[in-house]
């Protein structure tokens, strides 16, 4: 049976500013890639954290059936949030330990819902460190951002 991996990344030009997200979905049997799909998108005015979250959300939401999937992200914010912080936020009515509203709560809720349909393992990798799949996810995120950059809109 094939193993499923989702390599995710977000990018932002300015924070906030135009941003993009990218996903490389890959099914592997041993070392052999048997299926691959790429996703990307972006927004005109956003933050890097929102784009990192949207990459993970879109990776999980695009899977048509419940799957065992490893999500590989270079965002400690996403990995730590979804594997740790989210449990307290849910208990506290989407408030932080300081009783402040959780930033990007609607995206965290969407990620929580998307994750619940699957058996997800979360892995963190160092960004911009030559990890080929992470580099590809970064290229997709930058391509997703491109239409929203000022130079693209002026043409």
C-alpha positions in Angstrom: 0.0 0.0 0.0 1.3 3.5 -0.9 2.3 5.9 1.8 0.9 9.4 1.4 2.9 12.6 2.1 1.8 16.2 2.0 4.6 18.7 1.8 3.2 22.2 2.7 4.6 25.7 2.7 3.4 29.3 2.9 5.0 32.5 1.6 4.4 36.2 2.1 5.9 39.3 0.6 5.6 41.7 3.5 3.8 40.5 6.6 1.0 41.4 6.0 1.1 41.6 2.3 0.5 39.4 -0.8 0.9 35.7 0.1 0.7 32.2 -1.3 0.5 28.6 -0.2 1.8 25.5 -1.9 1.3 21.7 -1.5 3.1 18.8 -3.0 1.0 15.6 -2.5 3.0 12.4 -3.1 2.1 8.8 -2.8 5.1 6.5 -2.5 5.6 2.8 -2.5 9.0 2.3 -0.9 11.3 4.9 -2.6 9.1 4.9 -5.7 6.7 7.8 -6.3 3.5 6.3 -7.7 1.3 9.5 -7.8 1.9 13.2 -7.4 -0.3 16.3 -7.3 0.5 19.9 -6.8 -1.8 22.6 -5.3 -1.3 26.3 -4.9 -3.2 29.5 -4.1 -2.8 32.9 -2.6 -4.4 36.1 -1.3 -3.7 39.8 -1.9 -3.5 40.8 1.8 -2.5 38.1 4.3 0.2 36.9 6.7 2.8 34.1 6.5 1.1 32.2 9.3 -2.2 32.3 7.5 -0.6 30.9 4.3 1.2 28.1 6.3 -2.2 27.2 7.8 -4.0 27.3 4.4 -1.3 25.0 2.8 -2.0 22.4 5.5 -5.8 22.9 5.3 -5.8 22.5 1.5 -3.6 19.5 1.6 -6.0 17.7 3.9 -9.3 19.0 2.4 -8.3 17.9 -1.1 -8.1 14.2 0.0 -11.4 12.7 -1.1 -11.4 9.8 1.3 -10.1 9.3 4.9 -6.4 8.7 4.6 -3.3 8.0 6.6 -1.1 10.9 5.7 2.2 12.5 6.9 2.1 16.3 6.7 5.6 17.8 6.4 5.8 21.5 7.2 8.6 23.9 7.9 6.2 25.9 10.1 6.8 25.3 13.8 3.6 27.5 14.3 1.5 25.0 12.4 3.1 21.8 13.8 3.1 23.1 17.4 -0.4 24.6 17.1 -2.1 21.5 15.7 -0.3 18.9 17.9 -0.3 20.9 21.1 -1.8 24.3 21.6 -5.1 23.6 19.9 -6.2 21.3 22.7 -6.1 24.1 25.2 -7.6 26.6 22.8 -10.6 24.3 22.3 -11.0 23.8 26.1 -10.8 27.6 26.6 -13.4 28.5 23.9 -10.7 29.5 21.4 -8.9 31.8 23.9 -5.2 31.7 24.7 -3.9 31.1 28.2 -3.8 34.9 28.5 -7.6 34.9 27.8 -7.1 36.6 24.4 -8.8 35.4 21.2 -6.6 32.9 19.3 -5.2 34.5 16.1 -6.5 32.9 13.0 -9.0 30.9 15.0 -11.2 30.3 11.9 -8.3 28.7 10.1 -7.3 26.6 13.2 -10.9 25.4 13.4 -10.9 24.5 9.7 -7.6 22.6 10.1 -8.9 20.8 13.2 -12.0 19.7 11.2 -9.9 18.7 8.1 -7.5 16.7 10.3 -10.3 14.9 12.1 -11.2 13.0 8.8 -7.7 11.5 8.5 -5.0 9.7 10.5 -2.3 12.5 10.4 1.3 12.4 11.4 2.9 15.8 11.6 6.6 16.3 10.8 8.7 19.5 10.9 11.6 20.2 8.6 14.0 23.1 8.5 12.9 25.5 5.7 15.3 26.6 2.9 17.7 23.8 3.9 17.8 21.9 0.6 14.9 19.4 1.4 13.7 18.8 -2.2 10.0 18.4 -1.4 9.9 21.4 0.9 11.7 23.5 -1.7 9.1 22.4 -4.3 6.3 23.4 -1.8 8.0 26.8 -1.4 8.1 27.2 -5.2 4.4 26.5 -5.4 3.7 28.9 -2.6 5.6 31.6 -4.4 3.8 30.8 -7.6 0.5 31.1 -5.7 1.5 34.5 -4.4 2.7 35.8 -7.8 -0.7 37.0 -9.2 -1.2 39.1 -6.0 2.2 40.9 -6.0 1.9 44.6 -7.0 4.0 44.2 -10.1 1.7 41.5 -11.4 -1.4 43.6 -10.8 0.0 46.7 -12.5 0.4 44.9 -15.9 
